[in-house]
Amino acid sequence: MPAQAPASAGESERAEPEATVQADAETAGCEAEDAPAAFRFQVQPEFHPVPLGTDDDEEAFDEQMREFARDYWGDREELEPLRRFTAAMYGVNSQQLAAEGTVYHALGIFPIGGTVEGAQSPERVSRCTLSVSVRDLDNPAPHLAAAGIAETLDKGQESGEVQLITLPAGPAVVHIAGSRAVWELPDGEDQERFFVRIEVWMPFPEDDRLLLLCLSTADVQDLYHYQAVLADIADTITFGDAEADLAAVGGTEPQAHPFG
């Protein structure tokens, strides 16, 4: 995976991504004794977090989803039906993801082409989703666990590319795979769409758990761009509770980035 993401139009040069996420018992939505060891990672400002349904307060969660929809569509009155649909659709999906162990979920909106200083407008906008989840894993040693994951993925039913890598936080596995979805239209014809998924599987260094980062997009022509984006994120992963871990990678506290 490339180490540096290409610059997008209107994006200022930066040495570090702009936001940090930490998973713990509260954000992971599990009991304290079952919580994964704390970890942190940083994401680019083009990612916009989607609220996760990890709280019993349904009213508060509904308001979070309404705010998310307002950020996405803006406040124009005629867009209210779209805001309601977006809040409902992402709300259901968010709650399901949280129940399955997802601790972070975000939409990525990346301008493609143009110039960094903004003299030329972007040619188009590319979109992706990023989810981060924690799974249980019998992990005798991270390098052995990573090798086992790579072998399992390579022999699995899904085709794709599997590669063992070494990140600053330890051994990991990169898996790239494509998929095809087909819809039957009312006129009897089929419509198809292709997706590409990039995954980073990383065993916890001192815990029987696995960290999985998954970036997916229907803009398959931007595969190399998103490989670089996920590579930058993966390089910032740190494990542990110490605030020094965050300072060591130049991190900041989580920030809200409204949709453009």
C-alpha positions, -999 to 999 in steps of 0.1 A, spaced: 0 0 0 14 34 -8 25 55 22 13 89 10 -22 98 -3 -23 120 -34 -33 156 -26 -69 165 -36 -81 199 -49 -86 225 -22 -67 203 3 -39 221 21 -7 202 26 -4 185 60 20 162 77 -6 144 98 -43 135 94 -67 158 112 -89 137 135 -83 110 161 -107 83 173 -102 62 204 -121 31 211 -128 20 247 -156 4 266 -179 33 260 -173 38 222 -172 0 216 -206 -4 232 -196 -33 254 -192 -41 291 -161 -28 308 -147 -62 315 -152 -73 279 -139 -40 264 -111 -41 239 -78 -25 249 -78 11 240 -65 20 206 -63 52 185 -61 60 148 -63 92 128 -85 100 98 -83 126 71 -108 156 73 -126 143 43 -142 116 65 -175 126 82 -184 103 112 -218 86 112 -233 83 148 -234 47 160 -264 34 179 -245 24 210 -266 42 235 -299 32 251 -312 68 247 -331 64 214 -342 101 215 -306 113 217 -296 90 189 -324 101 167 -313 137 172 -277 128 163 -290 112 131 -311 143 123 -280 165 128 -260 141 106 -286 145 78 -286 183 82 -248 183 78 -251 161 47 -279 180 29 -280 214 44 -309 234 58 -329 240 26 -366 234 34 -373 215 2 -347 189 11 -365 178 43 -378 145 28 -342 136 18 -329 145 53 -356 123 69 -348 94 45 -310 98 52 -315 98 89 -337 68 89 -315 47 65 -282 55 82 -298 51 116 -308 15 110 -275 6 94 -256 23 122 -273 4 149 -267 -29 131 -230 -21 127 -227 -12 163 -243 -45 173 -217 -63 152 -187 -47 169 -182 -16 148 -166 12 168 -163 38 141 -182 45 108 -177 74 85 -184 87 50 -155 99 29 -161 126 3 -129 132 -17 -124 158 -45 -105 142 -73 -83 162 -97 -78 200 -98 -50 217 -79 -41 219 -42 -42 257 -42 -76 257 -58 -67 273 -91 -84 245 -109 -117 229 -97 -119 192 -89 -129 171 -119 -153 151 -98 -161 139 -63 -154 104 -51 -171 87 -22 -163 58 1 -173 44 35 -149 35 63 -157 12 92 -136 1 121 -145 -29 141 -131 -51 169 -134 -89 168 -124 -117 191 -93 -137 180 -72 -164 195 -39 -144 193 -9 -163 207 15 -138 190 6 -110 166 29 -122 138 16 -157 140 -20 -145 141 -14 -122 111 2 -151 91 -29 -172 99 -53 -145 88 -34 -141 55 -35 -178 48 -73 -179 56 -81 -150 34 -59 -163 6 -77 -197 6 -112 -182 11 -140 -181 -13 -135 -144 -21 -110 -137 -48 -86 -108 -43 -51 -98 -32 -37 -106 2 -4 -92 15 13 -94 49 27 -60 60 44 -44 89 29 -12 104 44 10 131 20 -7 156 28 -43 145 21 -69 118 -11 -67 98 -27 -81 66 -40 -61 36 -69 -77 17 -83 -61 -15 -114 -76 -31 -141 -67 -56 -178 -75 -57 -207 -71 -81 -242 -62 -72 -272 -66 -96 -307 -51 -94 -337 -60 -115 -354 -29 -128 -392 -26 -132 -388 -29 -170 -372 -63 -166 -337 -52 -173 -308 -56 -149 -286 -29 -135 -252 -38 -122 -227 -20 -101 -192 -29 -90 -176 -23 -56 -140 -25 -43 -131 -32 -7 -98 -26 10 -92 -42 44 -65 -40 70 -66 -68 96 -44 -62 126 -41 -84 157 -40 -66 191 -4 -67 205 -14 -80 239 -50 -91 237 -71 -119 220 -87 -94 197 -85 -82 162 -88 -47 147 -104 -45 112 -104 -14 91 -126 -17 60 -128 10 33 -153 3 5 -163 23 -26 -183 21 -58 -158 44 -75 -136 15 -84 -114 37 -107 -101 54 -75 -87 22 -60 -51 35 -59 -63 67 -43 -81 48 -15 -52 24 -10 -31 55 -2 -58 69 21 -62 38 41 -24 33 43 -21 68 59 -47 59 84 -32 25 92 2 41 98 -13 61 127 -27 32 147 -15 30 182 -25 8 211 -26 17 248 -42 42 272 -13 66 275 -19 101 262 17 100 251 7 77 223 -15 104 209 12 131 212 38 108 196 19 108 163 10 145 164 -27 137 170 -55 160 181 -88 155 198 -118 143 177 -131 171 155 -164 175 137 -161 182 100 -194 193 84 -202 182 48 -194 205 20 
